[in-house]
Amino acid sequence: MAATIGTLTMRGRQSGRRYTLSVYNPAAGAAGSYVLMDWNAPASANSPNFFTVPEVVDCIDFIPTAATGTIEFTSDGMRTAAIADYSAFGATNPSRPVGSLPSLAPGKTYRMLVVAPLAA
């Protein structure tokens, strides 16, 4: 599998502003590694593995583009139990379980920990 780029879309609770984070899924995303992401450009192998948010946001959509794998959101290095199974979030699935995605707060550092390997 070649690396793929997905998106995590969030909405600010106070501003209503829409935020889109580019998510880089490496060709071999091993369990224990972190997904790379970028606000300002398509994410790449050189992107950071963490992000922060400017206000309280609700995650409203996630399209990972890797066919299988599972990630867990971490907050300031702590696991959150907010888990996303990539197979359930496929772009062609009109009933993606977006309600299972977390709300995020400013002042914290978030990462997406790979808990089941990413694959095509």
C-alpha positions, 0 to 999 in steps of 0.5 A, spaced: 500 500 500 502 506 498 501 512 503 494 515 503 492 522 505 485 523 509 482 528 513 479 529 520 474 535 520 472 539 526 467 544 528 468 550 533 463 550 538 463 557 539 465 560 532 462 555 528 468 555 524 470 549 520 477 546 521 480 541 517 486 537 519 490 533 513 492 526 516 497 522 513 497 514 513 503 511 512 504 505 507 506 501 513 502 504 519 505 499 525 501 499 532 504 503 537 506 509 531 503 515 531 499 518 525 502 524 522 498 530 520 498 538 518 493 544 518 497 548 513 498 543 507 497 536 505 500 531 510 506 528 509 512 523 511 515 530 514 509 532 518 508 532 525 505 527 529 501 531 534 496 537 533 492 542 538 486 546 537 484 553 537 477 552 541 473 547 543 471 543 537 467 537 535 469 532 530 464 532 525 467 527 520 473 523 519 475 520 512 482 516 513 483 513 506 487 507 509 482 501 508 483 498 515 487 499 522 485 502 528 487 509 531 486 512 538 486 519 540 491 521 546 490 527 550 497 530 553 500 523 552 494 519 555 490 514 552 482 517 551 478 510 549 476 515 543 477 509 538 476 510 530 476 503 526 478 505 519 474 500 516 468 503 519 470 510 516 471 509 509 469 515 504 464 511 501 460 509 507 454 514 508 453 512 515 460 513 518 460 513 526 462 520 527 458 520 533 464 516 536 469 521 535 471 526 541 470 533 542 477 536 543 479 542 548 484 548 547 491 547 551 492 540 550 496 536 545 493 531 541 495 525 537 492 519 533 496 512 536 495 506 531 493 501 535 491 496 530 496 496 523 494 500 518 493 497 511 490 497 504 
